């Protein structure tokens, strides 16, 4: 598994841990479903996905230490960026 996929898996692991937070539970479930669709794409098998995976990992770490709306919005923003980039024209599915 590539470094980007490793970081994405760690971020998703953090999000699974954060499912215990009742305030943000549904939003984490939705985010995990979206990421699950993206994780095996070429975007994360190449270096192209590394910056996004790293940003998401750091954002989830921040959310673990301080759960608040601002940190949740940052995670959702990064997930949207991942959706946009991984599904960009020319991105190869595996």
PDB file of N, CA, C and O in Angstrom:
ATOM      1  N   UNK A   1       0.847  -1.175   0.000  1.00  0.00           N
ATOM      2  CA  UNK A   1       0.000   0.000   0.000  1.00  0.00           C
ATOM      3  C   UNK A   1       0.893   1.239   0.000  1.00  0.00           C
ATOM      4  O   UNK A   1       1.915   1.270   0.686  1.00  0.00           O
ATOM      5  N   UNK A   2       0.512   2.250  -0.762  1.00  0.00           N
ATOM      6  CA  UNK A   2       1.283   3.471  -0.844  1.00  0.00           C
ATOM      7  C   UNK A   2       1.124   4.345   0.377  1.00  0.00           C
ATOM      8  O   UNK A   2       0.217   4.155   1.188  1.00  0.00           O
ATOM      9  N   UNK A   3       2.012   5.297   0.494  1.00  0.00           N
ATOM     10  CA  UNK A   3       1.994   6.207   1.643  1.00  0.00           C
ATOM     11  C   UNK A   3       0.673   6.978   1.734  1.00  0.00           C
ATOM     12  O   UNK A   3       0.139   7.164   2.827  1.00  0.00           O
ATOM     13  N   UNK A   4       0.148   7.424   0.594  1.00  0.00           N
ATOM     14  CA  UNK A   4      -1.121   8.159   0.607  1.00  0.00           C
ATOM     15  C   UNK A   4      -2.251   7.269   1.131  1.00  0.00           C
ATOM     16  O   UNK A   4      -3.081   7.713   1.924  1.00  0.00           O
ATOM     17  N   UNK A   5      -2.276   6.018   0.685  1.00  0.00           N
ATOM     18  CA  UNK A   5      -3.309   5.105   1.164  1.00  0.00           C
ATOM     19  C   UNK A   5      -3.137   4.819   2.656  1.00  0.00           C
ATOM     20  O   UNK A   5      -4.125   4.708   3.382  1.00  0.00           O
ATOM     21  N   UNK A   6      -1.902   4.700   3.113  1.00  0.00           N
ATOM     22  CA  UNK A   6      -1.643   4.485   4.542  1.00  0.00           C
ATOM     23  C   UNK A   6      -2.186   5.646   5.373  1.00  0.00           C
ATOM     24  O   UNK A   6      -2.866   5.441   6.379  1.00  0.00           O
ATOM     25  N   UNK A   7      -1.874   6.868   4.937  1.00  0.00           N
ATOM     26  CA  UNK A   7      -2.345   8.048   5.677  1.00  0.00           C
ATOM     27  C   UNK A   7      -3.861   8.149   5.637  1.00  0.00           C
ATOM     28  O   UNK A   7      -4.490   8.510   6.631  1.00  0.00           O
ATOM     29  N   UNK A   8      -4.446   7.832   4.498  1.00  0.00           N
ATOM     30  CA  UNK A   8      -5.901   7.871   4.399  1.00  0.00           C
ATOM     31  C   UNK A   8      -6.519   6.848   5.341  1.00  0.00           C
ATOM     32  O   UNK A   8      -7.518   7.137   6.000  1.00  0.00           O
ATOM     33  N   UNK A   9      -5.939   5.660   5.412  1.00  0.00           N
ATOM     34  CA  UNK A   9      -6.443   4.630   6.331  1.00  0.00           C
ATOM     35  C   UNK A   9      -6.335   5.096   7.783  1.00  0.00           C
ATOM     36  O   UNK A   9      -7.238   4.840   8.580  1.00  0.00           O
ATOM     37  N   UNK A  10      -5.249   5.772   8.132  1.00  0.00           N
ATOM     38  CA  UNK A  10      -5.093   6.290   9.498  1.00  0.00           C
ATOM     39  C   UNK A  10      -6.138   7.363   9.789  1.00  0.00           C
ATOM     40  O   UNK A  10      -6.717   7.396  10.875  1.00  0.00           O
ATOM     41  N   UNK A  11      -6.376   8.237   8.813  1.00  0.00           N
ATOM     42  CA  UNK A  11      -7.391   9.287   8.986  1.00  0.00           C
ATOM     43  C   UNK A  11      -8.770   8.661   9.162  1.00  0.00           C
ATOM     44  O   UNK A  11      -9.555   9.093  10.007  1.00  0.00           O
ATOM     45  N   UNK A  12      -9.058   7.638   8.355  1.00  0.00           N
ATOM     46  CA  UNK A  12     -10.348   6.956   8.469  1.00  0.00           C
ATOM     47  C   UNK A  12     -10.461   6.222   9.804  1.00  0.00           C
ATOM     48  O   UNK A  12     -11.549   6.139  10.374  1.00  0.00           O
ATOM     49  N   UNK A  13      -9.357   5.695  10.303  1.00  0.00           N
ATOM     50  CA  UNK A  13      -9.348   5.085  11.626  1.00  0.00           C
ATOM     51  C   UNK A  13      -9.682   6.099  12.702  1.00  0.00           C
ATOM     52  O   UNK A  13     -10.445   5.818  13.626  1.00  0.00           O
ATOM     53  N   UNK A  14      -9.098   7.285  12.568  1.00  0.00           N
ATOM     54  CA  UNK A  14      -9.420   8.371  13.509  1.00  0.00           C
ATOM     55  C   UNK A  14     -10.903   8.706  13.440  1.00  0.00           C
ATOM     56  O   UNK A  14     -11.549   8.916  14.466  1.00  0.00           O
ATOM     57  N   UNK A  15     -11.435   8.754  12.226  1.00  0.00           N
ATOM     58  CA  UNK A  15     -12.849   9.083  12.066  1.00  0.00           C
ATOM     59  C   UNK A  15     -13.736   7.996  12.670  1.00  0.00           C
ATOM     60  O   UNK A  15     -14.790   8.296  13.231  1.00  0.00           O
ATOM     61  N   UNK A  16     -13.320   6.748  12.561  1.00  0.00           N
ATOM     62  CA  UNK A  16     -14.075   5.661  13.204  1.00  0.00           C
ATOM     63  C   UNK A  16     -14.087   5.844  14.714  1.00  0.00           C
ATOM     64  O   UNK A  16     -15.107   5.607  15.361  1.00  0.00           O
ATOM     65  N   UNK A  17     -12.965   6.263  15.276  1.00  0.00           N
ATOM     66  CA  UNK A  17     -12.887   6.552  16.703  1.00  0.00           C
ATOM     67  C   UNK A  17     -13.831   7.697  17.064  1.00  0.00           C
ATOM     68  O   UNK A  17     -14.483   7.678  18.108  1.00  0.00           O
ATOM     69  N   UNK A  18     -13.890   8.690  16.185  1.00  0.00           N
ATOM     70  CA  UNK A  18     -14.718   9.868  16.444  1.00  0.00           C
ATOM     71  C   UNK A  18     -16.213   9.607  16.274  1.00  0.00           C
ATOM     72  O   UNK A  18     -17.024  10.469  16.611  1.00  0.00           O
ATOM     73  N   UNK A  19     -16.590   8.447  15.764  1.00  0.00           N
ATOM     74  CA  UNK A  19     -18.009   8.105  15.648  1.00  0.00           C
ATOM     75  C   UNK A  19     -18.700   8.104  17.007  1.00  0.00           C
ATOM     76  O   UNK A  19     -19.920   8.243  17.090  1.00  0.00           O
ATOM     77  N   UNK A  20     -17.919   7.947  18.066  1.00  0.00           N
ATOM     78  CA  UNK A  20     -18.476   7.960  19.424  1.00  0.00           C
ATOM     79  C   UNK A  20     -19.034   9.331  19.799  1.00  0.00           C
ATOM     80  O   UNK A  20     -19.862   9.444  20.703  1.00  0.00           O
ATOM     81  N   UNK A  21     -18.578  10.368  19.101  1.00  0.00           N
ATOM     82  CA  UNK A  21     -19.044  11.722  19.374  1.00  0.00           C
ATOM     83  C   UNK A  21     -20.452  11.875  18.794  1.00  0.00           C
ATOM     84  O   UNK A  21     -20.613  11.979  17.578  1.00  0.00           O
ATOM     85  N   UNK A  22     -21.451  11.887  19.642  1.00  0.00           N
ATOM     86  CA  UNK A  22     -22.843  11.902  19.205  1.00  0.00           C
ATOM     87  C   UNK A  22     -23.185  13.159  18.392  1.00  0.00           C
ATOM     88  O   UNK A  22     -24.025  13.110  17.493  1.00  0.00           O
ATOM     89  N   UNK A  23     -22.548  14.255  18.705  1.00  0.00           N
ATOM     90  CA  UNK A  23     -22.839  15.518  18.013  1.00  0.00           C
ATOM     91  C   UNK A  23     -22.469  15.455  16.529  1.00  0.00           C
ATOM     92  O   UNK A  23     -23.153  16.044  15.692  1.00  0.00           O
ATOM     93  N   UNK A  24     -21.397  14.748  16.206  1.00  0.00           N
ATOM     94  CA  UNK A  24     -20.902  14.707  14.837  1.00  0.00           C
ATOM     95  C   UNK A  24     -20.995  13.321  14.195  1.00  0.00           C
ATOM     96  O   UNK A  24     -20.498  13.118  13.088  1.00  0.00           O
ATOM     97  N   UNK A  25     -21.624  12.376  14.878  1.00  0.00           N
ATOM     98  CA  UNK A  25     -21.665  10.985  14.444  1.00  0.00           C
ATOM     99  C   UNK A  25     -22.131  10.822  12.999  1.00  0.00           C
ATOM    100  O   UNK A  25     -21.451  10.168  12.209  1.00  0.00           O
ATOM    101  N   UNK A  26     -23.255  11.390  12.644  1.00  0.00           N
ATOM    102  CA  UNK A  26     -23.806  11.219  11.288  1.00  0.00           C
ATOM    103  C   UNK A  26     -22.885  11.824  10.236  1.00  0.00           C
ATOM    104  O   UNK A  26     -22.758  11.283   9.138  1.00  0.00           O
ATOM    105  N   UNK A  27     -22.256  12.920  10.556  1.00  0.00           N
ATOM    106  CA  UNK A  27     -21.357  13.570   9.599  1.00  0.00           C
ATOM    107  C   UNK A  27     -20.101  12.729   9.377  1.00  0.00           C
ATOM    108  O   UNK A  27     -19.573  12.677   8.266  1.00  0.00           O
ATOM    109  N   UNK A  28     -19.624  12.070  10.437  1.00  0.00           N
ATOM    110  CA  UNK A  28     -18.475  11.179  10.276  1.00  0.00           C
ATOM    111  C   UNK A  28     -18.858   9.953   9.458  1.00  0.00           C
ATOM    112  O   UNK A  28     -18.082   9.508   8.613  1.00  0.00           O
ATOM    113  N   UNK A  29     -20.042   9.405   9.699  1.00  0.00           N
ATOM    114  CA  UNK A  29     -20.504   8.258   8.915  1.00  0.00           C
ATOM    115  C   UNK A  29     -20.546   8.610   7.435  1.00  0.00           C
ATOM    116  O   UNK A  29     -20.077   7.844   6.593  1.00  0.00           O
ATOM    117  N   UNK A  30     -21.101   9.755   7.127  1.00  0.00           N
ATOM    118  CA  UNK A  30     -21.192  10.208   5.741  1.00  0.00           C
ATOM    119  C   UNK A  30     -19.803  10.381   5.135  1.00  0.00           C
ATOM    120  O   UNK A  30     -19.553   9.950   4.010  1.00  0.00           O
ATOM    121  N   UNK A  31     -18.912  11.005   5.875  1.00  0.00           N
ATOM    122  CA  UNK A  31     -17.545  11.203   5.398  1.00  0.00           C
ATOM    123  C   UNK A  31     -16.825   9.889   5.154  1.00  0.00           C
ATOM    124  O   UNK A  31     -16.113   9.741   4.161  1.00  0.00           O
ATOM    125  N   UNK A  32     -17.005   8.942   6.052  1.00  0.00           N
ATOM    126  CA  UNK A  32     -16.369   7.632   5.891  1.00  0.00           C
ATOM    127  C   UNK A  32     -16.892   6.904   4.655  1.00  0.00           C
ATOM    128  O   UNK A  32     -16.123   6.259   3.942  1.00  0.00           O
ATOM    129  N   UNK A  33     -18.180   7.006   4.403  1.00  0.00           N
ATOM    130  CA  UNK A  33     -18.757   6.386   3.206  1.00  0.00           C
ATOM    131  C   UNK A  33     -18.155   6.993   1.944  1.00  0.00           C
ATOM    132  O   UNK A  33     -17.824   6.275   1.001  1.00  0.00           O
ATOM    133  N   UNK A  34     -18.015   8.306   1.932  1.00  0.00           N
ATOM    134  CA  UNK A  34     -17.437   8.988   0.766  1.00  0.00           C
ATOM    135  C   UNK A  34     -15.972   8.592   0.571  1.00  0.00           C
ATOM    136  O   UNK A  34     -15.539   8.339  -0.554  1.00  0.00           O
ATOM    137  N   UNK A  35     -15.223   8.539   1.652  1.00  0.00           N
ATOM    138  CA  UNK A  35     -13.810   8.183   1.559  1.00  0.00           C
ATOM    139  C   UNK A  35     -13.621   6.732   1.154  1.00  0.00           C
ATOM    140  O   UNK A  35     -12.672   6.396   0.445  1.00  0.00           O
ATOM    141  N   UNK A  36     -14.522   5.875   1.603  1.00  0.00           N
ATOM    142  CA  UNK A  36     -14.430   4.467   1.244  1.00  0.00           C
ATOM    143  C   UNK A  36     -14.530   4.280  -0.275  1.00  0.00           C
ATOM    144  O   UNK A  36     -13.913   3.373  -0.834  1.00  0.00           O
ATOM    145  N   UNK A  37     -15.294   5.127  -0.923  1.00  0.00           N
ATOM    146  CA  UNK A  37     -15.425   5.078  -2.379  1.00  0.00           C
ATOM    147  C   UNK A  37     -14.154   5.546  -3.091  1.00  0.00           C
ATOM    148  O   UNK A  37     -13.902   5.166  -4.234  1.00  0.00           O
ATOM    149  N   UNK A  38     -13.365   6.362  -2.418  1.00  0.00           N
ATOM    150  CA  UNK A  38     -12.192   6.975  -3.047  1.00  0.00           C
ATOM    151  C   UNK A  38     -10.884   6.249  -2.755  1.00  0.00           C
ATOM    152  O   UNK A  38      -9.933   6.364  -3.527  1.00  0.00           O
ATOM    153  N   UNK A  39     -10.821   5.513  -1.670  1.00  0.00           N
ATOM    154  CA  UNK A  39      -9.538   5.039  -1.144  1.00  0.00           C
ATOM    155  C   UNK A  39      -8.739   4.134  -2.075  1.00  0.00           C
ATOM    156  O   UNK A  39      -7.513   4.101  -1.975  1.00  0.00           O
ATOM    157  N   UNK A  40      -9.380   3.408  -2.964  1.00  0.00           N
ATOM    158  CA  UNK A  40      -8.653   2.505  -3.850  1.00  0.00           C
ATOM    159  C   UNK A  40      -8.380   3.099  -5.229  1.00  0.00           C
ATOM    160  O   UNK A  40      -7.857   2.421  -6.113  1.00  0.00           O
ATOM    161  N   UNK A  41      -8.729   4.340  -5.401  1.00  0.00           N
ATOM    162  CA  UNK A  41      -8.515   4.971  -6.701  1.00  0.00           C
ATOM    163  C   UNK A  41      -7.041   5.306  -6.908  1.00  0.00           C
ATOM    164  O   UNK A  41      -6.266   5.412  -5.958  1.00  0.00           O
ATOM    165  N   UNK A  42      -6.688   5.464  -8.152  1.00  0.00           N
ATOM    166  CA  UNK A  42      -5.320   5.774  -8.541  1.00  0.00           C
ATOM    167  C   UNK A  42      -4.778   6.996  -7.796  1.00  0.00           C
ATOM    168  O   UNK A  42      -3.590   7.062  -7.477  1.00  0.00           O
ATOM    169  N   UNK A  43      -5.655   7.955  -7.524  1.00  0.00           N
ATOM    170  CA  UNK A  43      -5.268   9.183  -6.820  1.00  0.00           C
ATOM    171  C   UNK A  43      -4.508   8.870  -5.534  1.00  0.00           C
ATOM    172  O   UNK A  43      -3.549   9.566  -5.200  1.00  0.00           O
ATOM    173  N   UNK A  44      -4.923   7.833  -4.811  1.00  0.00           N
ATOM    174  CA  UNK A  44      -4.273   7.483  -3.552  1.00  0.00           C
ATOM    175  C   UNK A  44      -3.195   6.423  -3.711  1.00  0.00           C
ATOM    176  O   UNK A  44      -2.477   6.116  -2.759  1.00  0.00           O
ATOM    177  N   UNK A  45      -3.079   5.869  -4.900  1.00  0.00           N
ATOM    178  CA  UNK A  45      -2.002   4.921  -5.157  1.00  0.00           C
ATOM    179  C   UNK A  45      -0.763   5.631  -5.684  1.00  0.00           C
ATOM    180  O   UNK A  45       0.310   5.038  -5.797  1.00  0.00           O
ATOM    181  N   UNK A  46      -0.925   6.896  -6.001  1.00  0.00           N
ATOM    182  CA  UNK A  46       0.187   7.695  -6.508  1.00  0.00           C
ATOM    183  C   UNK A  46       0.520   8.772  -5.476  1.00  0.00           C
ATOM    184  O   UNK A  46      -0.156   8.911  -4.456  1.00  0.00           O
ATOM    185  N   UNK A  47       1.565   9.518  -5.766  1.00  0.00           N
ATOM    186  CA  UNK A  47       1.938  10.618  -4.868  1.00  0.00           C
ATOM    187  C   UNK A  47       0.938  11.770  -4.917  1.00  0.00           C
ATOM    188  O   UNK A  47       0.938  12.634  -4.039  1.00  0.00           O
ATOM    189  N   UNK A  48       0.091  11.782  -5.937  1.00  0.00           N
ATOM    190  CA  UNK A  48      -0.878  12.873  -6.083  1.00  0.00           C
ATOM    191  C   UNK A  48      -1.791  12.997  -4.864  1.00  0.00           C
ATOM    192  O   UNK A  48      -2.168  14.105  -4.482  1.00  0.00           O
ATOM    193  N   UNK A  49      -2.145  11.877  -4.259  1.00  0.00           N
ATOM    194  CA  UNK A  49      -3.063  11.897  -3.126  1.00  0.00           C
ATOM    195  C   UNK A  49      -2.424  12.147  -1.786  1.00  0.00           C
ATOM    196  O   UNK A  49      -3.123  12.335  -0.790  1.00  0.00           O
ATOM    197  N   UNK A  50      -1.102  12.153  -1.742  1.00  0.00           N
ATOM    198  CA  UNK A  50      -0.411  12.288  -0.458  1.00  0.00           C
ATOM    199  C   UNK A  50      -0.734  13.594   0.281  1.00  0.00           C
ATOM    200  O   UNK A  50      -1.036  13.545   1.473  1.00  0.00           O
ATOM    201  N   UNK A  51      -0.683  14.755  -0.378  1.00  0.00           N
ATOM    202  CA  UNK A  51      -1.003  15.994   0.363  1.00  0.00           C
ATOM    203  C   UNK A  51      -2.422  15.997   0.938  1.00  0.00           C
ATOM    204  O   UNK A  51      -2.633  16.439   2.068  1.00  0.00           O
ATOM    205  N   UNK A  52      -3.384  15.511   0.173  1.00  0.00           N
ATOM    206  CA  UNK A  52      -4.772  15.477   0.661  1.00  0.00           C
ATOM    207  C   UNK A  52      -4.922  14.516   1.822  1.00  0.00           C
ATOM    208  O   UNK A  52      -5.575  14.833   2.817  1.00  0.00           O
ATOM    209  N   UNK A  53      -4.320  13.343   1.699  1.00  0.00           N
ATOM    210  CA  UNK A  53      -4.398  12.361   2.783  1.00  0.00           C
ATOM    211  C   UNK A  53      -3.739  12.909   4.042  1.00  0.00           C
ATOM    212  O   UNK A  53      -4.246  12.709   5.145  1.00  0.00           O
ATOM    213  N   UNK A  54      -2.632  13.585   3.888  1.00  0.00           N
ATOM    214  CA  UNK A  54      -1.924  14.168   5.028  1.00  0.00           C
ATOM    215  C   UNK A  54      -2.763  15.261   5.691  1.00  0.00           C
ATOM    216  O   UNK A  54      -2.846  15.324   6.918  1.00  0.00           O
ATOM    217  N   UNK A  55      -3.382  16.117   4.884  1.00  0.00           N
ATOM    218  CA  UNK A  55      -4.247  17.173   5.429  1.00  0.00           C
ATOM    219  C   UNK A  55      -5.399  16.566   6.214  1.00  0.00           C
ATOM    220  O   UNK A  55      -5.736  17.037   7.300  1.00  0.00           O
ATOM    221  N   UNK A  56      -6.001  15.523   5.663  1.00  0.00           N
ATOM    222  CA  UNK A  56      -7.124  14.891   6.342  1.00  0.00           C
ATOM    223  C   UNK A  56      -6.669  14.236   7.643  1.00  0.00           C
ATOM    224  O   UNK A  56      -7.343  14.346   8.668  1.00  0.00           O
ATOM    225  N   UNK A  57      -5.536  13.561   7.600  1.00  0.00           N
ATOM    226  CA  UNK A  57      -5.020  12.925   8.815  1.00  0.00           C
ATOM    227  C   UNK A  57      -4.791  13.970   9.905  1.00  0.00           C
ATOM    228  O   UNK A  57      -5.205  13.774  11.048  1.00  0.00           O
ATOM    229  N   UNK A  58      -4.141  15.066   9.564  1.00  0.00           N
ATOM    230  CA  UNK A  58      -3.873  16.121  10.553  1.00  0.00           C
ATOM    231  C   UNK A  58      -5.171  16.724  11.088  1.00  0.00           C
ATOM    232  O   UNK A  58      -5.279  17.022  12.277  1.00  0.00           O
ATOM    233  N   UNK A  59      -6.149  16.903  10.206  1.00  0.00           N
ATOM    234  CA  UNK A  59      -7.435  17.472  10.638  1.00  0.00           C
ATOM    235  C   UNK A  59      -8.166  16.528  11.594  1.00  0.00           C
ATOM    236  O   UNK A  59      -8.798  16.977  12.550  1.00  0.00           O
ATOM    237  N   UNK A  60      -8.079  15.224  11.335  1.00  0.00           N
ATOM    238  CA  UNK A  60      -8.740  14.277  12.242  1.00  0.00           C
ATOM    239  C   UNK A  60      -8.018  14.212  13.582  1.00  0.00           C
ATOM    240  O   UNK A  60      -8.657  14.060  14.624  1.00  0.00           O
ATOM    241  N   UNK A  61      -6.703  14.326  13.563  1.00  0.00           N
ATOM    242  CA  UNK A  61      -5.943  14.366  14.822  1.00  0.00           C
ATOM    243  C   UNK A  61      -6.353  15.589  15.639  1.00  0.00           C
ATOM    244  O   UNK A  61      -6.518  15.507  16.856  1.00  0.00           O
ATOM    245  N   UNK A  62      -6.514  16.719  14.960  1.00  0.00           N
ATOM    246  CA  UNK A  62      -6.934  17.958  15.619  1.00  0.00           C
ATOM    247  C   UNK A  62      -8.339  17.782  16.214  1.00  0.00           C
ATOM    248  O   UNK A  62      -8.617  18.253  17.317  1.00  0.00           O
ATOM    249  N   UNK A  63      -9.210  17.106  15.477  1.00  0.00           N
ATOM    250  CA  UNK A  63     -10.581  16.885  15.944  1.00  0.00           C
ATOM    251  C   UNK A  63     -10.592  15.978  17.170  1.00  0.00           C
ATOM    252  O   UNK A  63     -11.416  16.159  18.066  1.00  0.00           O
ATOM    253  N   UNK A  64      -9.691  15.012  17.217  1.00  0.00           N
ATOM    254  CA  UNK A  64      -9.616  14.129  18.382  1.00  0.00           C
ATOM    255  C   UNK A  64      -9.255  14.932  19.627  1.00  0.00           C
ATOM    256  O   UNK A  64      -9.803  14.702  20.705  1.00  0.00           O
ATOM    257  N   UNK A  65      -8.331  15.871  19.471  1.00  0.00           N
ATOM    258  CA  UNK A  65      -7.909  16.643  20.637  1.00  0.00           C
ATOM    259  C   UNK A  65      -8.899  17.756  20.990  1.00  0.00           C
ATOM    260  O   UNK A  65      -8.973  18.182  22.142  1.00  0.00           O
ATOM    261  N   UNK A  66      -9.658  18.224  19.994  1.00  0.00           N
ATOM    262  CA  UNK A  66     -10.621  19.291  20.270  1.00  0.00           C
ATOM    263  C   UNK A  66     -11.799  19.186  19.301  1.00  0.00           C
ATOM    264  O   UNK A  66     -11.745  19.696  18.182  1.00  0.00           O
ATOM    265  N   UNK A  67     -12.850  18.525  19.743  1.00  0.00           N
ATOM    266  CA  UNK A  67     -14.039  18.360  18.904  1.00  0.00           C
ATOM    267  C   UNK A  67     -14.865  19.632  18.916  1.00  0.00           C
ATOM    268  O   UNK A  67     -15.391  20.039  19.952  1.00  0.00           O
ATOM    269  N   UNK A  68     -14.972  20.252  17.755  1.00  0.00           N
ATOM    270  CA  UNK A  68     -15.816  21.439  17.627  1.00  0.00           C
ATOM    271  C   UNK A  68     -16.261  21.599  16.176  1.00  0.00           C
ATOM    272  O   UNK A  68     -15.749  20.918  15.288  1.00  0.00           O
ATOM    273  N   UNK A  69     -17.198  22.485  15.942  1.00  0.00           N
ATOM    274  CA  UNK A  69     -17.776  22.685  14.611  1.00  0.00           C
ATOM    275  C   UNK A  69     -16.728  23.130  13.597  1.00  0.00           C
ATOM    276  O   UNK A  69     -16.749  22.687  12.449  1.00  0.00           O
ATOM    277  N   UNK A  70     -15.838  23.981  14.003  1.00  0.00           N
ATOM    278  CA  UNK A  70     -14.794  24.477  13.100  1.00  0.00           C
ATOM    279  C   UNK A  70     -13.914  23.342  12.581  1.00  0.00           C
ATOM    280  O   UNK A  70     -13.626  23.272  11.386  1.00  0.00           O
ATOM    281  N   UNK A  71     -13.493  22.466  13.469  1.00  0.00           N
ATOM    282  CA  UNK A  71     -12.658  21.325  13.059  1.00  0.00           C
ATOM    283  C   UNK A  71     -13.450  20.349  12.195  1.00  0.00           C
ATOM    284  O   UNK A  71     -12.901  19.767  11.259  1.00  0.00           O
ATOM    285  N   UNK A  72     -14.734  20.164  12.497  1.00  0.00           N
ATOM    286  CA  UNK A  72     -15.572  19.291  11.687  1.00  0.00           C
ATOM    287  C   UNK A  72     -15.724  19.850  10.276  1.00  0.00           C
ATOM    288  O   UNK A  72     -15.654  19.107   9.297  1.00  0.00           O
ATOM    289  N   UNK A  73     -15.928  21.149  10.175  1.00  0.00           N
ATOM    290  CA  UNK A  73     -16.058  21.789   8.863  1.00  0.00           C
ATOM    291  C   UNK A  73     -14.779  21.639   8.042  1.00  0.00           C
ATOM    292  O   UNK A  73     -14.836  21.471   6.824  1.00  0.00           O
ATOM    293  N   UNK A  74     -13.645  21.701   8.699  1.00  0.00           N
ATOM    294  CA  UNK A  74     -12.362  21.520   8.006  1.00  0.00           C
ATOM    295  C   UNK A  74     -12.260  20.102   7.441  1.00  0.00           C
ATOM    296  O   UNK A  74     -11.816  19.920   6.308  1.00  0.00           O
ATOM    297  N   UNK A  75     -12.661  19.111   8.209  1.00  0.00           N
ATOM    298  CA  UNK A  75     -12.642  17.724   7.737  1.00  0.00           C
ATOM    299  C   UNK A  75     -13.561  17.571   6.530  1.00  0.00           C
ATOM    300  O   UNK A  75     -13.185  16.961   5.529  1.00  0.00           O
ATOM    301  N   UNK A  76     -14.765  18.125   6.628  1.00  0.00           N
ATOM    302  CA  UNK A  76     -15.713  18.022   5.511  1.00  0.00           C
ATOM    303  C   UNK A  76     -15.188  18.726   4.260  1.00  0.00           C
ATOM    304  O   UNK A  76     -15.400  18.254   3.143  1.00  0.00           O
ATOM    305  N   UNK A  77     -14.512  19.838   4.448  1.00  0.00           N
ATOM    306  CA  UNK A  77     -13.930  20.566   3.316  1.00  0.00           C
ATOM    307  C   UNK A  77     -12.858  19.718   2.628  1.00  0.00           C
ATOM    308  O   UNK A  77     -12.807  19.666   1.399  1.00  0.00           O
ATOM    309  N   UNK A  78     -12.021  19.068   3.395  1.00  0.00           N
ATOM    310  CA  UNK A  78     -10.957  18.225   2.834  1.00  0.00           C
ATOM    311  C   UNK A  78     -11.562  17.017   2.114  1.00  0.00           C
ATOM    312  O   UNK A  78     -11.088  16.630   1.046  1.00  0.00           O
ATOM    313  N   UNK A  79     -12.602  16.427   2.692  1.00  0.00           N
ATOM    314  CA  UNK A  79     -13.257  15.295   2.031  1.00  0.00           C
ATOM    315  C   UNK A  79     -13.828  15.730   0.687  1.00  0.00           C
ATOM    316  O   UNK A  79     -13.739  14.987  -0.291  1.00  0.00           O
ATOM    317  N   UNK A  80     -14.409  16.918   0.624  1.00  0.00           N
ATOM    318  CA  UNK A  80     -14.930  17.425  -0.650  1.00  0.00           C
ATOM    319  C   UNK A  80     -13.801  17.623  -1.653  1.00  0.00           C
ATOM    320  O   UNK A  80     -13.951  17.298  -2.831  1.00  0.00           O
ATOM    321  N   UNK A  81     -12.668  18.158  -1.190  1.00  0.00           N
ATOM    322  CA  UNK A  81     -11.497  18.323  -2.069  1.00  0.00           C
ATOM    323  C   UNK A  81     -11.042  16.964  -2.606  1.00  0.00           C
ATOM    324  O   UNK A  81     -10.699  16.840  -3.782  1.00  0.00           O
ATOM    325  N   UNK A  82     -11.040  15.957  -1.747  1.00  0.00           N
ATOM    326  CA  UNK A  82     -10.646  14.608  -2.161  1.00  0.00           C
ATOM    327  C   UNK A  82     -11.616  14.085  -3.217  1.00  0.00           C
ATOM    328  O   UNK A  82     -11.189  13.535  -4.232  1.00  0.00           O
ATOM    329  N   UNK A  83     -12.913  14.252  -2.985  1.00  0.00           N
ATOM    330  CA  UNK A  83     -13.910  13.836  -3.972  1.00  0.00           C
ATOM    331  C   UNK A  83     -13.646  14.500  -5.321  1.00  0.00           C
ATOM    332  O   UNK A  83     -13.658  13.846  -6.364  1.00  0.00           O
ATOM    333  N   UNK A  84     -13.408  15.803  -5.281  1.00  0.00           N
ATOM    334  CA  UNK A  84     -13.196  16.559  -6.518  1.00  0.00           C
ATOM    335  C   UNK A  84     -11.932  16.115  -7.245  1.00  0.00           C
ATOM    336  O   UNK A  84     -11.939  15.945  -8.464  1.00  0.00           O
ATOM    337  N   UNK A  85     -10.864  15.931  -6.505  1.00  0.00           N
ATOM    338  CA  UNK A  85      -9.587  15.569  -7.133  1.00  0.00           C
ATOM    339  C   UNK A  85      -9.555  14.115  -7.592  1.00  0.00           C
ATOM    340  O   UNK A  85      -9.082  13.823  -8.690  1.00  0.00           O
ATOM    341  N   UNK A  86     -10.055  13.204  -6.763  1.00  0.00           N
ATOM    342  CA  UNK A  86      -9.999  11.780  -7.108  1.00  0.00           C
ATOM    343  C   UNK A  86     -10.898  11.450  -8.289  1.00  0.00           C
ATOM    344  O   UNK A  86     -10.644  10.494  -9.022  1.00  0.00           O
ATOM    345  N   UNK A  87     -11.957  12.248  -8.473  1.00  0.00           N
ATOM    346  CA  UNK A  87     -12.879  12.008  -9.571  1.00  0.00           C
ATOM    347  C   UNK A  87     -12.669  12.953 -10.743  1.00  0.00           C
ATOM    348  O   UNK A  87     -13.508  13.032 -11.640  1.00  0.00           O
ATOM    349  N   UNK A  88     -11.554  13.667 -10.737  1.00  0.00           N
ATOM    350  CA  UNK A  88     -11.266  14.592 -11.836  1.00  0.00           C
ATOM    351  C   UNK A  88     -11.116  13.828 -13.149  1.00  0.00           C
ATOM    352  O   UNK A  88     -10.660  12.684 -13.159  1.00  0.00           O
ATOM    353  N   UNK A  89     -11.498  14.460 -14.251  1.00  0.00           N
ATOM    354  CA  UNK A  89     -11.318  13.788 -15.553  1.00  0.00           C
ATOM    355  C   UNK A  89      -9.873  13.320 -15.741  1.00  0.00           C
ATOM    356  O   UNK A  89      -8.924  14.045 -15.444  1.00  0.00           O
ATOM    357  N   UNK A  90      -9.733  12.119 -16.231  1.00  0.00           N
ATOM    358  CA  UNK A  90      -8.397  11.574 -16.448  1.00  0.00           C
ATOM    359  C   UNK A  90      -7.873  10.746 -15.292  1.00  0.00           C
ATOM    360  O   UNK A  90      -6.856  10.066 -15.424  1.00  0.00           O
ATOM    361  N   UNK A  91      -8.568  10.798 -14.145  1.00  0.00           N
ATOM    362  CA  UNK A  91      -8.152   9.987 -13.009  1.00  0.00           C
ATOM    363  C   UNK A  91      -8.573   8.547 -13.282  1.00  0.00           C
ATOM    364  O   UNK A  91      -9.735   8.283 -13.589  1.00  0.00           O
ATOM    365  N   UNK A  92      -7.643   7.635 -13.170  1.00  0.00           N
ATOM    366  CA  UNK A  92      -7.901   6.242 -13.500  1.00  0.00           C
ATOM    367  C   UNK A  92      -8.415   5.483 -12.295  1.00  0.00           C
ATOM    368  O   UNK A  92      -7.851   5.584 -11.206  1.00  0.00           O
ATOM    369  N   UNK A  93      -9.476   4.729 -12.480  1.00  0.00           N
ATOM    370  CA  UNK A  93      -9.982   3.860 -11.413  1.00  0.00           C
ATOM    371  C   UNK A  93      -9.205   2.555 -11.458  1.00  0.00           C
ATOM    372  O   UNK A  93      -8.775   2.113 -12.524  1.00  0.00           O
ATOM    373  N   UNK A  94      -9.030   1.940 -10.292  1.00  0.00           N
ATOM    374  CA  UNK A  94      -8.325   0.659 -10.260  1.00  0.00           C
ATOM    375  C   UNK A  94      -9.320  -0.469 -10.156  1.00  0.00           C
ATOM    376  O   UNK A  94      -8.930  -1.635 -10.115  1.00  0.00           O
TER     377      UNK A  94
END
